[in-house]
Amino acid sequence: MDQDQSSIVPDGVRLDSTRWTVVLEAAQSRTHGGPAALARLCARYWQPLYGFARRRGYGPEDAQDLVQGFFAHLIERRALRRVERSKGRFRSFLLACFQKFMAKETRRASAEKRGGCVGIVRLDWRDEEGRLSVEPEDPLTAEILYDARWALFLLRRATDQLEQEQIAAGKGAAFQTLKAFLGGEGARTNVSYEEAAGVLKVGVPAVKTLIHRLRQRHAQLVRAEVERTVEDPNDVEAELRSLREALVAAEGRV
């Protein structure tokens, strides 16, 4: 799904180094490559929207229709030009636009509608629905859970990228042992320093040093992910803080 690394936007600027607002403007103006770049940008961040629709009471098929229909609306029809940019945060912009779109749509599960959007963004509904199906009932709002899912998704992307770096450096096996110490979902494995040291056949101090370095690199990668979702680099800290707060509020629920 994550094929956005090769996306091109105006003047040959790569999507992963370009503000999302530039990609949006290119898509809305039908600049060459703009709609395709926006489609890949949306493909990167669709899961929280799907979870939001499901939390709002839509069944799987209706939620799928809404997300795909929304992307068609956003990408193909040059819609939503005048929507508030939500202080330059792609997370907030997407949710505001999606809520507006949902308000205008009726609940229908048309196979024709779904089929007409498949070529726009390819999404793996089954894996995401499996993740949602194990979430317990709770009183949190759909908005808070959306933010928490967004944060978890960025953490997973950073972890995946770090794993690829470690594999390329010939340290893939060690990473499988140490990634439990990065936080997020990996923390649930409850691996101790002593256990990790035993697996890697090194001392506990050496394990702690390795973990410290991985955490530092992971934090850099998380920050880079967040930077891609804000228009102004000065907003990165505020966005990180907001996402941390959402994770704390939704702890154990996503």
Residue pairs with C-beta under 8 A, 6 or more apart in sequence:
1 43
1 44
1 122
1 123
1 124
2 43
2 44
2 157
3 40
3 43
4 15
4 16
4 37
4 40
4 41
4 43
4 44
5 14
5 15
5 16
7 14
7 15
7 16
7 33
7 36
7 37
7 40
7 41
8 14
8 15
8 33
8 37
9 15
9 18
9 22
9 23
9 26
9 31
9 33
9 34
9 37
10 22
10 26
10 31
10 32
10 33
10 34
13 22
15 23
15 37
15 40
15 41
16 228
19 231
20 41
20 90
20 93
20 228
20 229
20 231
21 85
21 88
21 231
23 34
23 37
23 38
23 41
24 38
25 31
25 34
26 33
26 34
26 37
26 38
27 34
27 35
27 37
27 38
27 74
27 75
27 78
28 34
28 78
28 80
28 81
29 78
30 78
35 75
35 76
38 74
38 75
39 71
39 75
39 120
39 121
40 121
41 90
42 71
42 74
42 75
42 94
42 121
43 121
43 122
43 123
44 157
45 90
45 91
45 94
45 150
45 153
45 229
46 67
46 71
46 121
46 123
47 128
47 149
47 153
48 91
48 94
48 95
48 146
48 147
48 149
48 150
48 153
49 67
49 70
49 94
49 95
49 98
49 146
50 63
50 64
50 67
50 123
50 125
50 128
50 132
51 128
51 132
51 145
51 146
51 149
51 254
52 95
52 98
52 142
52 143
52 145
52 146
52 149
53 62
53 63
53 66
53 67
53 98
53 102
54 60
54 63
54 132
55 142
55 145
55 146
56 102
56 142
58 66
58 107
59 109
60 125
60 129
61 109
61 114
62 107
62 108
62 109
64 114
64 123
64 125
65 108
65 109
65 110
65 113
65 114
66 98
66 101
66 102
66 105
67 98
67 123
68 113
68 114
68 117
68 118
68 120
68 121
68 123
69 101
69 105
69 113
69 117
70 97
70 98
70 101
70 102
71 117
71 120
71 121
72 116
72 117
72 120
73 79
73 80
73 101
74 80
74 97
75 120
75 121
76 120
80 97
80 100
83 93
83 96
83 97
83 100
84 93
84 96
85 93
85 231
86 92
86 93
86 96
87 235
88 230
88 231
88 232
88 235
89 229
89 230
89 231
89 235
89 239
90 228
90 229
90 230
91 147
91 150
91 229
91 239
95 143
95 146
135 253
135 254
136 252
136 253
138 253
140 249
140 250
140 253
144 246
144 249
144 250
145 250
145 253
145 254
147 242
147 243
147 246
147 250
148 243
148 246
148 247
148 249
148 250
148 253
148 254
149 254
150 243
150 246
151 243
151 244
151 246
151 247
152 184
152 185
152 247
152 254
154 222
154 225
154 226
154 229
154 243
155 183
155 184
155 185
155 222
156 184
156 185
157 221
157 225
158 218
158 221
158 222
158 224
158 225
159 179
159 182
159 184
159 186
159 218
161 221
162 175
162 179
162 182
162 214
162 217
162 218
162 221
163 172
163 175
163 179
165 217
166 172
166 174
166 175
167 175
174 200
174 210
175 214
177 191
177 196
177 199
177 200
178 196
178 200
178 207
178 210
178 211
178 214
179 186
179 214
180 186
180 187
180 189
180 190
180 191
180 196
181 187
181 191
181 196
181 211
181 214
181 215
182 214
182 215
182 218
183 215
193 204
193 207
193 208
193 211
194 204
196 207
196 211
197 203
197 204
197 206
197 207
200 206
200 207
200 210
202 210
222 240
223 236
223 240
226 236
226 239
226 240
226 243
227 233
227 236
229 239
230 236
230 239
247 254
